[in-house]
């Protein structure tokens, strides 16, 4: 049951979180590493119980995996653990700031987004955002963090430094997919089966596309130059 997928900055490797049969103890513990050209698994790393969300630092040197038992940092050259934050077990979404020094983690069980110093692997602050935070993303400038709250059907923008709430928007039932590109937060809703375009500056919903009954979107990406 693969969930999170990220591609290395050079496009040569793909990392896949193997979540397993459930999201608690008993699921898979691994991340698969694939050669992007050959579309072949070249390595498998043990990271923690039921890894879900993945994120890479901008230089591609460190992979973050949100697992049932911890947030785990892995050296992508060796596959060895270089950090482990047990306080963020059972988190879901994870994103890295463009400066590579900070990460943001959606804690679905506590209703918060954790701001993490990647050098010390310590939580510097926890911001309450709503019910069941699921996906988190950072804009290209590194000034705003966006998080979907699947329990109250919203996307919220936070200041990337202070954590101050900048605005939020209602987007449809159970938003579980999120990406930010070119001033727009794109939000897919699992239950409504829609894709909402939200102005990242004003948090106004500028349009909603109906994807179809039972589409249940969980990821969204934007094509380069689109």
JOHU-V557675 format. One record per residue. N is the residue number from 1. RES is the residue in one small letter. OMEGA is omega in radians with two decimals (NA if undefined). Layout:
BEGIN
N,RES,OMEGA ; N,RES,OMEGA
END
This chain:
BEGIN
1,x,3.13 ; 2,x,3.12 ; 3,x,-3.09 ; 4,x,3.09 ; 5,x,3.04 ; 6,x,-3.14 ; 7,x,3.13 ; 8,x,-3.12 ; 9,x,3.14 ; 10,x,3.09 ; 11,x,-3.04 ; 12,x,-3.11 ; 13,x,3.09 ; 14,x,3.14 ; 15,x,-3.06 ; 16,x,3.08 ; 17,x,3.13 ; 18,x,-2.97 ; 19,x,3.10 ; 20,x,-3.03 ; 21,x,3.10 ; 22,x,-3.13 ; 23,x,3.12 ; 24,x,3.14 ; 25,x,-3.13 ; 26,x,3.10 ; 27,x,3.13 ; 28,x,3.14 ; 29,x,-2.88 ; 30,x,2.90 ; 31,x,3.07 ; 32,x,3.08 ; 33,x,-3.09 ; 34,x,2.94 ; 35,x,-3.03 ; 36,x,-3.13 ; 37,x,-3.10 ; 38,x,-3.05 ; 39,x,-3.07 ; 40,x,3.09 ; 41,x,-3.14 ; 42,x,-3.13 ; 43,x,3.07 ; 44,x,-3.09 ; 45,x,3.00 ; 46,x,-3.09 ; 47,x,-3.08 ; 48,x,-3.07 ; 49,x,3.03 ; 50,x,3.08 ; 51,x,-3.07 ; 52,x,-3.13 ; 53,x,3.10 ; 54,x,3.03 ; 55,x,3.10 ; 56,x,2.95 ; 57,x,-3.07 ; 58,x,3.12 ; 59,x,3.12 ; 60,x,-3.05 ; 61,x,-3.06 ; 62,x,3.06 ; 63,x,3.04 ; 64,x,3.12 ; 65,x,3.05 ; 66,x,-3.08 ; 67,x,-3.14 ; 68,x,-3.06 ; 69,x,-3.12 ; 70,x,2.84 ; 71,x,-3.02 ; 72,x,3.05 ; 73,x,-3.07 ; 74,x,3.01 ; 75,x,-3.04 ; 76,x,3.07 ; 77,x,-3.06 ; 78,x,-3.05 ; 79,x,-3.13 ; 80,x,3.09 ; 81,x,3.08 ; 82,x,3.10 ; 83,x,-3.11 ; 84,x,-3.09 ; 85,x,-3.07 ; 86,x,-3.13 ; 87,x,-3.11 ; 88,x,2.99 ; 89,x,-3.14 ; 90,x,3.03 ; 91,x,-3.10 ; 92,x,-3.08 ; 93,x,3.09 ; 94,x,3.11 ; 95,x,-3.12 ; 96,x,3.09 ; 97,x,3.13 ; 98,x,3.11 ; 99,x,3.10 ; 100,x,-3.08 ; 101,x,-3.05 ; 102,x,3.03 ; 103,x,-3.14 ; 104,x,-2.99 ; 105,x,3.14 ; 106,x,-3.14 ; 107,x,-3.04 ; 108,x,-3.08 ; 109,x,-3.08 ; 110,x,3.14 ; 111,x,-3.06 ; 112,x,2.91 ; 113,x,3.14 ; 114,x,3.01 ; 115,x,-3.00 ; 116,x,2.98 ; 117,x,-3.05 ; 118,x,3.10 ; 119,x,-3.12 ; 120,x,-3.03 ; 121,x,3.09 ; 122,x,3.05 ; 123,x,3.14 ; 124,x,3.06 ; 125,x,3.08 ; 126,x,-3.05 ; 127,x,3.11 ; 128,x,-3.05 ; 129,x,-3.11 ; 130,x,-3.04 ; 131,x,3.04 ; 132,x,3.00 ; 133,x,-3.02 ; 134,x,-3.14 ; 135,x,3.14 ; 136,x,-3.13 ; 137,x,3.13 ; 138,x,3.10 ; 139,x,-3.04 ; 140,x,-3.13 ; 141,x,-3.10 ; 142,x,-3.10 ; 143,x,-3.08 ; 144,x,3.06 ; 145,x,-3.13 ; 146,x,3.13 ; 147,x,3.03 ; 148,x,3.07 ; 149,x,-3.03 ; 150,x,-3.11 ; 151,x,3.09 ; 152,x,2.91 ; 153,x,-3.10 ; 154,x,2.91 ; 155,x,-3.05 ; 156,x,3.09 ; 157,x,3.10 ; 158,x,2.98 ; 159,x,-3.02 ; 160,x,3.12 ; 161,x,-3.01 ; 162,x,-3.04 ; 163,x,-3.13 ; 164,x,3.12 ; 165,x,-3.08 ; 166,x,3.14 ; 167,x,3.09 ; 168,x,-3.13 ; 169,x,3.03 ; 170,x,-2.99 ; 171,x,-3.08 ; 172,x,-3.01 ; 173,x,3.02 ; 174,x,3.09 ; 175,x,-3.08 ; 176,x,3.12 ; 177,x,-3.06 ; 178,x,2.89 ; 179,x,3.14 ; 180,x,3.13 ; 181,x,3.03 ; 182,x,3.05 ; 183,x,3.14 ; 184,x,2.98 ; 185,x,3.14 ; 186,x,-3.01 ; 187,x,3.06 ; 188,x,-3.09 ; 189,x,-3.01 ; 190,x,-3.07 ; 191,x,3.14 ; 192,x,-3.11 ; 193,x,-3.10 ; 194,x,3.01 ; 195,x,-3.12 ; 196,x,3.04 ; 197,x,-3.07 ; 198,x,3.08 ; 199,x,-3.04 ; 200,x,-3.13 ; 201,x,-3.06 ; 202,x,-3.06 ; 203,x,3.03 ; 204,x,3.07 ; 205,x,-3.05 ; 206,x,3.11 ; 207,x,3.12 ; 208,x,3.10 ; 209,x,3.08 ; 210,x,-3.07 ; 211,x,3.12 ; 212,x,-3.11 ; 213,x,3.09 ; 214,x,3.07 ; 215,x,3.04 ; 216,x,-3.13 ; 217,x,3.12 ; 218,x,3.11 ; 219,x,3.07 ; 220,x,3.10 ; 221,x,3.11 ; 222,x,-3.13 ; 223,x,3.11 ; 224,x,3.11 ; 225,x,-3.10 ; 226,x,NA
END
